[in-house]
């Protein structure tokens, strides 16, 4: 099964020379590879032959396709997943299609995992076969009461079978993080199933959201992709403190990363001025 190679629980992309097409048209170069990954995976899934190893292989190929056009990854905190004795609920912010494609190869090699996804993903051409094969929990995003019931009932069932669950509690994926739009559905699930929560902060705007087709936005290799898994926490009482702790963790990591990005941009501008 494909798996990223970590050094002291940290993965960083090793930059490589880019091909001409990747330099000039990174979006075209990446999406050609991405569509092929989805087509090959969807064909196997439609035939009922898409395994956990195949899912990891597809996910790895998506990461490699992004790296091939100059997008760099930095992934930390994977030890928090490795050290758990049983399944967990991973609760994360949601920026782009990137995390749906990348997370399988981060988590599945360590423990079985599935997602809470929008119903529309199970009806998406070709990709629907891959997603359906992963036994996800589908939500409407329009009926909160129905969605909560689906997540609690379906989530507890999967967690009892040893399958961890990734939840994106935002009402929609966006490059900015709004705590007011970050609901507590993942905390409620962890509380009901009596399993730990692992918070996940991510910065994935290198794969932008498209204006006309949301899944096909600009690929910006100047933006490093960052994933940071936090320390597990057990829900106490109603889970209010844990929910706020997740928000604080994500907010804090995003602020740190954005500041680092601004500092890097300033240094780049200074170096250009100095060499002029």
C-alpha positions as CSV (number, residue, x, y, z in Angstrom):
1,X,0.0,0.0,0.0
2,X,1.4,3.4,-1.0
3,X,2.5,5.6,1.9
4,X,4.3,8.9,2.2
5,X,7.8,8.8,3.8
6,X,8.0,10.8,6.9
7,X,11.1,12.1,8.8
8,X,10.3,12.4,12.5
9,X,6.6,12.5,11.7
10,X,7.1,15.3,9.1
11,X,6.7,15.1,5.3
12,X,8.1,17.8,3.1
13,X,8.1,17.7,-0.7
14,X,11.6,17.5,-2.2
15,X,11.6,20.0,-5.1
16,X,12.5,18.6,-8.6
17,X,13.1,20.3,-11.9
18,X,9.8,21.0,-13.7
19,X,8.9,20.1,-17.3
20,X,8.1,22.8,-19.8
21,X,4.3,22.2,-19.7
22,X,4.4,22.3,-15.9
23,X,6.2,25.6,-16.0
24,X,4.1,27.3,-18.5
25,X,0.6,25.7,-17.8
26,X,0.6,24.1,-14.4
27,X,-3.2,23.8,-14.3
28,X,-3.4,22.0,-17.6
29,X,-0.5,19.7,-16.8
30,X,-2.0,18.8,-13.4
31,X,-5.7,18.4,-14.5
32,X,-4.7,16.1,-17.3
33,X,-3.1,13.8,-14.8
34,X,-5.9,14.2,-12.2
35,X,-8.6,13.3,-14.7
36,X,-6.6,10.2,-15.7
37,X,-6.3,9.2,-12.0
38,X,-10.1,9.6,-11.5
39,X,-10.9,7.8,-14.7
40,X,-8.7,4.8,-13.9
41,X,-9.9,4.6,-10.3
42,X,-13.6,5.0,-11.3
43,X,-13.3,2.3,-13.9
44,X,-12.0,-0.2,-11.3
45,X,-14.6,1.0,-8.7
46,X,-17.5,0.5,-11.2
47,X,-16.3,-3.1,-11.6
48,X,-16.2,-3.6,-7.8
49,X,-12.5,-4.0,-7.8
50,X,-11.3,-0.8,-6.1
51,X,-9.5,-1.7,-2.9
52,X,-8.1,0.2,0.0
53,X,-4.7,-0.1,-1.7
54,X,-6.1,1.3,-4.9
55,X,-7.6,4.3,-3.0
56,X,-4.2,5.0,-1.5
57,X,-2.5,4.7,-4.9
58,X,-5.0,7.2,-6.5
59,X,-4.5,9.6,-3.6
60,X,-0.7,9.3,-3.8
61,X,-0.9,9.9,-7.6
62,X,-2.9,13.1,-7.0
63,X,-0.2,14.4,-4.6
64,X,2.6,13.4,-7.0
65,X,0.7,15.2,-9.8
66,X,0.6,18.4,-7.8
67,X,4.2,18.1,-6.9
68,X,5.1,17.5,-10.5
69,X,3.9,21.1,-11.3
70,X,5.8,22.6,-8.4
71,X,3.2,22.5,-5.6
72,X,5.0,21.7,-2.3
73,X,3.5,19.8,0.7
74,X,4.3,20.0,4.4
75,X,2.5,17.4,6.6
76,X,3.0,17.2,10.3
77,X,1.5,15.5,13.4
78,X,0.8,12.1,11.7
79,X,2.1,10.5,14.9
80,X,-1.2,11.5,16.5
81,X,-3.0,9.1,14.2
82,X,-0.4,6.4,14.5
83,X,-0.4,6.4,18.3
84,X,-4.2,5.8,18.7
85,X,-5.3,2.4,19.7
86,X,-8.7,2.6,17.9
87,X,-10.7,4.6,15.4
88,X,-11.2,8.4,15.7
89,X,-13.1,11.3,14.3
90,X,-10.8,13.7,12.3
91,X,-12.4,17.2,12.3
92,X,-11.0,19.6,9.8
93,X,-11.6,22.9,8.0
94,X,-12.3,22.6,4.3
95,X,-10.7,24.7,1.6
96,X,-10.6,22.8,-1.7
97,X,-10.9,19.5,-3.5
98,X,-7.3,18.9,-2.6
99,X,-7.9,17.5,0.9
100,X,-10.4,15.0,-0.4
101,X,-7.8,13.7,-2.8
102,X,-4.8,13.8,-0.5
103,X,-6.1,12.6,2.9
104,X,-6.7,8.9,2.0
105,X,-2.9,8.2,1.5
106,X,-2.2,10.0,4.8
107,X,-4.7,8.1,7.0
108,X,-5.7,4.8,5.3
109,X,-2.2,3.2,5.5
110,X,-2.5,3.6,9.3
111,X,-6.1,2.8,9.9
112,X,-9.3,2.4,7.9
113,X,-11.0,5.6,7.2
114,X,-14.0,7.1,5.3
115,X,-15.5,10.6,4.9
116,X,-18.7,12.5,5.6
117,X,-19.5,13.9,2.1
118,X,-22.1,15.9,0.3
119,X,-24.7,13.7,-1.5
120,X,-23.7,15.4,-4.7
121,X,-20.3,13.7,-4.7
122,X,-22.0,10.3,-4.8
123,X,-23.7,11.5,-8.1
124,X,-20.6,13.1,-9.6
125,X,-19.6,11.5,-13.0
126,X,-17.0,8.8,-12.7
127,X,-15.9,10.0,-9.3
128,X,-19.1,8.6,-7.8
129,X,-17.9,5.1,-8.2
130,X,-14.8,5.7,-6.2
131,X,-16.6,7.6,-3.5
132,X,-19.4,5.0,-3.2
133,X,-16.8,2.2,-2.8
134,X,-15.5,3.9,0.3
135,X,-18.8,3.5,2.3
136,X,-19.0,7.2,3.1
137,X,-21.7,9.0,5.1
138,X,-23.8,11.3,2.8
139,X,-25.3,14.6,3.9
140,X,-27.4,17.1,2.1
141,X,-26.1,20.4,3.6
142,X,-29.6,21.7,3.4
143,X,-31.4,19.7,6.1
144,X,-29.4,20.0,9.4
145,X,-31.7,17.7,11.3
146,X,-31.5,14.9,8.7
147,X,-27.8,15.4,8.3
148,X,-27.2,15.1,12.1
149,X,-29.2,11.8,12.2
150,X,-27.3,10.4,9.2
151,X,-23.9,11.3,10.7
152,X,-24.7,10.0,14.2
153,X,-26.3,6.7,13.1
154,X,-24.0,6.0,10.2
155,X,-20.9,7.3,12.0
156,X,-21.4,5.2,15.1
157,X,-21.9,2.1,13.0
158,X,-18.6,2.7,11.1
159,X,-16.6,3.6,14.2
160,X,-17.8,0.5,15.9
161,X,-16.4,-1.4,12.9
162,X,-13.1,0.2,13.4
163,X,-13.4,2.8,10.6
164,X,-12.2,6.3,11.4
165,X,-14.2,9.2,9.9
166,X,-13.1,12.5,8.5
167,X,-15.6,15.4,9.0
168,X,-15.6,18.8,7.4
169,X,-18.1,20.7,9.5
170,X,-18.2,23.9,7.4
171,X,-21.3,24.6,5.4
172,X,-19.2,25.1,2.3
173,X,-15.5,24.9,1.4
174,X,-13.7,28.3,1.3
175,X,-10.2,29.7,1.4
176,X,-11.1,31.6,4.6
177,X,-12.1,30.1,7.9
178,X,-15.2,31.3,9.6
179,X,-15.8,29.7,13.0
180,X,-19.5,30.8,12.9
181,X,-19.9,28.4,9.9
182,X,-18.1,25.5,11.7
183,X,-20.7,23.3,13.3
184,X,-20.3,20.7,16.1
185,X,-21.5,17.7,14.2
186,X,-18.1,15.9,14.4
187,X,-17.9,16.5,18.2
188,X,-21.4,15.1,18.6
189,X,-20.4,12.0,16.7
190,X,-17.3,11.5,18.8
191,X,-19.3,12.0,21.9
192,X,-21.9,9.5,20.9
193,X,-19.4,6.8,19.8
194,X,-17.0,7.5,22.7
195,X,-14.0,7.8,20.5
196,X,-11.3,10.5,20.4
197,X,-11.2,13.5,18.2
198,X,-8.1,14.4,16.2
199,X,-8.2,18.1,15.0
200,X,-6.8,18.8,11.6
201,X,-5.8,22.2,10.3
202,X,-5.1,22.5,6.6
203,X,-4.1,25.2,4.1
204,X,-4.9,23.9,0.6
205,X,-5.5,27.0,-1.4
206,X,-2.8,26.0,-3.9
207,X,-5.7,24.2,-5.6
208,X,-8.2,27.0,-5.9
209,X,-11.9,26.8,-6.2
210,X,-13.1,27.5,-9.8
211,X,-15.5,30.2,-10.8
212,X,-17.6,28.1,-13.1
213,X,-16.6,24.6,-12.0
214,X,-15.7,24.6,-8.3
215,X,-13.5,21.6,-8.4
216,X,-11.3,23.0,-11.2
217,X,-9.7,26.2,-10.0
218,X,-6.3,27.7,-10.4
219,X,-3.2,25.7,-9.4
220,X,-0.8,28.1,-7.7
221,X,2.6,26.5,-7.0
222,X,3.7,29.6,-5.0
223,X,1.4,28.4,-2.1
224,X,2.7,25.6,0.1
225,X,0.0,23.0,1.0
226,X,0.0,22.3,4.8
227,X,-1.7,19.7,6.9
228,X,-1.2,19.6,10.6
229,X,-2.9,16.9,12.8
230,X,-3.3,18.0,16.4
231,X,-3.2,16.0,19.6
232,X,-6.2,13.7,20.2
233,X,-8.9,14.8,22.7
234,X,-11.7,13.0,24.4
235,X,-15.1,14.7,24.6
236,X,-16.2,15.6,28.0
237,X,-19.8,16.6,28.8
238,X,-21.5,18.3,25.9
239,X,-18.3,18.8,24.1
240,X,-18.4,22.7,24.1
241,X,-14.8,23.0,25.3
242,X,-13.6,20.5,22.7
243,X,-15.4,22.2,19.9
244,X,-13.8,25.5,20.8
245,X,-10.4,23.9,21.2
246,X,-10.7,22.6,17.6
247,X,-11.6,26.1,16.3
248,X,-8.7,27.6,18.3
249,X,-6.3,25.0,16.9
250,X,-7.3,25.6,13.3
251,X,-7.4,29.4,13.7
252,X,-4.0,29.4,15.3
253,X,-2.4,27.2,12.7
254,X,-3.9,29.2,9.8
255,X,-2.7,32.5,11.4
256,X,0.8,31.1,11.8
257,X,0.9,29.8,8.2
258,X,-0.4,33.0,6.7
259,X,2.1,35.0,8.6
260,X,4.9,32.8,7.3
261,X,3.6,33.2,3.8
262,X,3.6,37.0,4.1
263,X,7.1,36.9,5.5
264,X,8.2,34.8,2.6
265,X,6.6,37.2,0.1
266,X,8.3,40.1,1.7
267,X,11.7,38.4,1.5
268,X,11.1,37.5,-2.1
269,X,10.3,41.2,-3.0
270,X,13.3,42.4,-1.1
271,X,15.6,40.0,-2.9
272,X,14.2,41.1,-6.3
273,X,14.7,44.8,-5.4
274,X,18.3,44.0,-4.2
275,X,19.2,42.2,-7.4
276,X,17.7,44.9,-9.7
